[in-house]
Amino acid sequence: MKRLFQIFGGGLGWSLGGPIGAILGVAFANSLHDRMDGKNTNRPQPSFASHKGSSASPSDFHIALLVLAARVIKADGKVDQQELDFVRAQFVSMFGRERANESFQVFRKIVDQNIPITKVCNQINGFTNHSTRLQLLHFLFKLGLADGHLHQNEIEEIRRIARNLRISPYDFESIRAMFAKETDTDWAYKVLEVNTNASESEVKKAYRKMALKFHPDRTIDAGPEAQESAKETFLNAQKAYEHIRTIKGWS
């Protein structure tokens, strides 16, 4: 377990328990086995499924994110190099360049596993707020677009994850629309979750609601990466509001 803390940081808490802990334990053991070139093949695999960590931390957010990413990355039937490069870049920003390569090897072993998505999401729900889960969803859409195209299988997998994370269809479509500015003329309305014939007061009310929902302060416990993601979604809500005001001619 000491080496696991060295790789992912000393703040690991609830992610060491439950199904995520079990996935992480197997991945770490398999990665360690590979580095030993097949030596000690009877070495028992560590499992952290019984760990009772209860405090949330940025490291827990990272682990949860990567387990979900492992599910999405193979949704289209293949693991694309551009998607892997995207995840590796996230490792560098999360853990620093020094630990990025080793942590990425653990992630590759997570990808090889069968991930019980309902159980994983239930565990995440127990330790994160709604705003933090929205940022997990935002990351998954960015991951799906890493190869330049969001495949239908990836959309459906992200939708399945969103449903299990207790994210409403409206919030799902709102975040999805943030990545469709070039292809969907109604993207701004979908981001703010309003109809195209909404009045100025209705749009303003919707914007204030979305700005509050995506405010970075709501993701403080999840760490700086979650807050940066929240800033991005917050700005997208602002852009959507300004776009609607422009096309409607509201001064």
N, C-alpha and C positions, 0 to 999 in steps of 0.2 A: 504493500500500500504506500510505503514511503516514496517509491519511485513514481507512482501515479500522482502523488501530490507535487513532486518535482516537475513533472511534465505539464500538468494542468493548473498548477498554482495551489497554494495552501488554503484557499477558501472553500474547497469542496464541502458540501453539506448534504442536502437531501438527495442529490443526484447519485450518491454512493449507495442508496438503498433501492428497493423495489426492482422493477424490470429494467430500468436504465442502469442501475448498478450491476445487474447480472450481465447485460450486454457489454458494459464497459470492462467488466472483469474478464470475460472471455476474449474480448478484443485485445486487451493488454497482455494476457497470457500468450495468445497466439503470436502477437508481435514480438514478445520477448523470446518465444521459441524459435522464430525465424532468425533472430539476431544471433542465437546460439548455434546456428547451423545444424539443427536437428539433435543436439546433445540433450541428454536428460529427457527423453521423450515421455517418460513416465511421471514427469513433474506434474503435480496437481495444479489445475487452473484456479486462480483466485476468483472468488465471487464476493461481491459486496452487497448482495441482495438483502442481507439481514441488517445492514448498517442503518442506524436509526437517526441519521442526520436530519435536523429539523429546521435549520436556519438557511435562508436563501442567500446566494452570493453571485457575483458576476461569473465565477467559474461554473456554477450550476447552470446558469443561463447558457453559457457556451456549450456545455455538454448536451443539454436538452436540444439546443439548436442543431448540433452536429448529428445527433441520432435521427432527428426529423429529416435533416438534409440527406442522410444516407438512404432514407426511404424514397425521397423524391428523385435522387440522382439516378436511380435505376428504374424509374417508373416507365420510361419509354423503351425499355428492353435492352438498353445498353448504357455503359458508363462513358460519357463523353469526356475527352481530355480537357476541353475548355471548361467544363463544369468542375473537373478535378482541380484545375488551375485556380478557379474562382475560390474553391474551398481552401486551397493551400494559402491563397492570399489572405483569407479571413484568419487562418491560423497565425500568420505573421502579425496581423494587427491585434489579435487576441492575446497571444502568448509570447510574442517577441520572436525575432528571427532565430535566436539560439535554440528554442524549443520547438520551432515550427515543424522541422522535418520529422522528429520523433513522434510528435503528436499526430502528424498526418499519417504516419504508418499505422497508428492505432485506429485512426478513422477508416483507413482502407479495410481493416479487419471488421469494423462495424458494418461497412457496406456489404461484406460477405455473409452477414448473418440474416436470419429471418427476424424481422422486427415486429413485435406484437403492438401495432400502432394504437389500438384502443387502450391497452394497459399503460403504454408509455404516455399517452395524452392525459389519461386520468391522473397519473403521477404528477405531471406538469401542472395540471389544473389545481392540484392541492397546495401548490407552493408559489404560484404566480398570480398576479392580477390580470385583468382583462387587457389593459393597455400593453403590458409586457407580451402577452400572447399575440396581440396584433403585430408587434414588431417581429416575432418569430415568423408570422405569416408573410410579412413584407420581405424578410430575408429569403424565404422559400421561393417567392416569385422572382426575385433577383437571380437566384440560383438557376431556376428553370430557364431564364432568358440568357444565361451565360453563353450558350452556343448560338445566340441570335434568334432563336425561335422557341416559343412556348408550345410544346407538343400537347395534343389533347389528353394523352395519358398523364402527363405531368399536371395539367389543369385539374383533372379528376382526382389525382392523388392529393394535391394541395387542398382541394375542396373537401375530401374525406378527412384530412388532418384538421382543417378548420372546423368542421362539424364536431369532431371529437374534442377539440379545444374550446367548445362552446362559443364559437364565433358565429354570429348570425349571417345568413345569406347576404344581407345588405352590407355588412362590414366586409365580407369576402369580396363582393363586387366593387366596393369602394376602393379597396387596396388594389385589386386587379386593374381597375380603370386608371390607376396612377401610372401604369406601364403601357397604356394604350392610347397615348395622346396623338400618335401619328396614324392610328388605324380606326379610331372610334370618335366620331364627331360629337357624341354625347358624353365624352369622358368626364367633363367637369361636373355635369349633373350627377353622374354616378358616384363620383368621389364624394360629393356633398349629400348624396342620398336624397335627391329631390327630383320631381318631374320637370320636364322641359318647359312646361307652362307655369311653373311656380312663380309667385309674385316676388317683388323685391324684398319685402319683409320676410317672406318665407325662406328665401335664399340666405338672407342675412342671419336669420335664426339658425338655419342649418349649419352655416359656416361657424358660428360661435360654438355650436354643439360639437362639431368635428374638431375644431381647434382645441377644445378642452379634452376631448377623447385622445388626441394625438400629442398632447403637450409633453415635452421631454421630462418634466418633473414627475410624471406618473411612472417613470421607469428607472428612477434613481437606484433602487435596490438591485436592479439587474446589471448595473455597470455602465461604463462610458460607451460601449458599442451599442447597447440598446438605446441609450440616450441619443447617440448620433443618428440611429435609424429613426427614432421618434422625431428628431429635428427634420429629417427628410420628408416624413409623412406629413408633418405639420406644415412645411413649406408647400407641399403638394396641395393641401387643402386650401392654403392661401392663394396659390396660383389658380386653382379651380374657381374660387370666388371672384378673383379679378378677371378671369377669362369670361365668366358669365356676365359680369357687369359690363365688360367691353362689348360683347356681341349684342347685349340687350340695350346698350346705349344709356345705361344708368350712370349719372354723374356722381 
